[in-house]
Amino acid sequence: MAKNLILWLVIAVVLMSVFQSFSPGETSGSQMAYSEFVSQVNDGNIRRADFGEDGRTISGMTNNGQNFKTVVPTQYDPKILDDLLSNNVQTQGTPPEESSILTSIFISWFPMLLLIGVWIFFMRQMQGGGGRGAMSFGKSKAKLLNDEQVSTTFKDVAGCDEAKEEVVELVDYLKDPSKFQRLGGKIPKGVLMVGPPGTGKTLLAKAISGEAKVPFFSISGSDFVEMFVGVGASRVRDMFEQAKKSAPCIIFIDELDAVGRQRGAGLGGGHDEREQTLNQMLVEMDGFEGNEGIIVIAATNRPDVLDPALLRPGRFDRQVVVGLPDVRGREQILKVHMRKVPLADDVKPELIARGTPGFSGADLANLVNEAALFAARGNKRVVSMEEFDKAKDKIMMGAERRSMVMTDDEKAMTAYHEAGHAIVGRLVPEHDPVYKVSIIPRGRALGVTMYLPERDRVSHSKQQLESMISSLFGGRLAEQIIYGADKVTTGASNDIERATEIARKMVTQWGLSDKMGPLLYAEDENEVFLGRSVTQHKHMSDDTARAIDEEVKSVIDGNYQRAKKILEENVDILHSMKDALMKYETIDAEQIDDLMNRRDVRQPKDWDKSNDDGGDADGGSAKADTTEERPERPIKTDNPGDATS
């Protein structure tokens, strides 16, 4: 606020100065013609006459007290002075000032100097401020963190024990180098942490900073890149010079792929700013001059685009994979985040961890936070298991949109669609158990079928993949069986897309087709501007491509017919599940078990009877535009092949 006020004051002064420099000077009295002035002098009507510094400007006062001003038309009038003295006019001249020339020059140049000052001010702001000069943008922007600024320790990091062990060794070396040097060992010069977003790479670096008790320089890869060529390289040099003065120390570079992309990408030349910065970083990490005592830790979720010279031993000696946590790791992460939340006695982290496969550390932190927000909205003092279930459903399936009104026909069609997914998913072999089915609009989906894996999977069998394809077509087939082929909607477009993708990968990448055999038929999908080849090479003939299409269609058709047969044999369960969804809107595993065993459906625990009004979900009368919502139904989180679902 203060900077903006000062800026506007400076702009106002500049405008006033420019205006005054170009505006004419103000007159002190009425202008009088020189001939009239001479006549008034001879008539004795002038009381006082003052000559200006130039000798031509005359100002004064008449006998009746009126001010006047006149200018001598010629360079000099010798007779006027005699006339003034002979008529007893008080006459006075102005002595010349020695500094008048310098003052006039300063006044005339003041607006320009002020504009230059404003330009310098803006340059300082554009280059990051921080008290640096306008031309100091080649200096490093790395922030030096001390012990008081970072409170994170290894106790705050969970779910990545192997990665933690790798970096703990760095801290031990910094604390006691002789332990490793005794046997001739050298600590790695660089450690690259690789993993999906949200798995804790930056958190692990903060923990290293909190445990190492040595100078810790933190910078982002984007801080090196500027519009001027050579600035990034200059900042790299300056950063390592500062680190040398503080050695032993740690340099942490977040999002390394912003500056470490493979050289020669696309059609550009070597003058690219990013390439110059990368070249300088390669030299500083392992060039002609060594940097002993400096450990570089970098993090990225795109190791495939990094330059090979950056990944070789001697620069980044180690690549620490910080992957998604398993069920035990998720439980540990939940316990870390639950320390700050008052919990009820029924909260069991192990159950929450089992129900959140594929969640990263950031996802679990968000889960705990959402549960706390749900409890706060209910004016509760502790967070119970009910809030954690609501938070999990919100993250997995999206927020409920009860304000959206659907007609009974649309709700019924959505109920049949989701029931088709659930029934086929329950009856095909090796499929993940059905966890919950809902026809409440969530996010961009009109209905959701959730599957909960019994354990974390690292691979899928052919039978599992075919079961996924069958369950994906369950929704479309349910609509077709109940309403006829002419009434099938576009709601299965995303299901068809995902099923086709699985089938094509089975044939072209995973070698799960008996006809095509264990060969890779996928085309090269590398992007040109990631440093790959500009030309695209074709690795298969037209006959092979035609055979692949036929085999993909064969896989789809076989599983499509299997799903159709399952639903035709269980039409009574399909109708019963549709009725349960119309009544309760959401059913879980207990109600699904009752339906599949053809028993009476028990009432859901969290079902509110006030919603059973026989009408719309929220009892409202507003009409929603469902013509645009219908195509969005496929974009839902009921993918049985996605571990996060």
LINQUI-V684439 format. One record per helix or strand of 3 or more residues. SS is the DSSP state (h for helix, s for strand). FROM is the first residue (numbers start at 1). TO is the last residue. If there is no record, write none. Layout:
ss->{SS/SS}
from->{FROM/FROM}
to->{TO/TO}
//
This chain:
ss->{h/h/s/s/s/h/s/h/s/h/h/h/s/h/s/h/h/s/h/h/s/h/h/s/h/h/h/h/h/s/s/h/h/h/h/h/h/h/s/h/h/h}
from->{2/34/46/57/67/78/90/100/143/154/161/178/190/201/215/221/231/249/256/273/294/303/308/318/327/349/361/385/408/433/448/462/474/485/490/528/542/571/586/589/609/626}
to->{22/42/51/62/71/86/93/126/145/156/175/181/194/212/220/224/245/254/258/285/300/305/311/321/340/354/377/397/427/438/452/472/483/487/508/530/569/584/588/596/611/634}
//
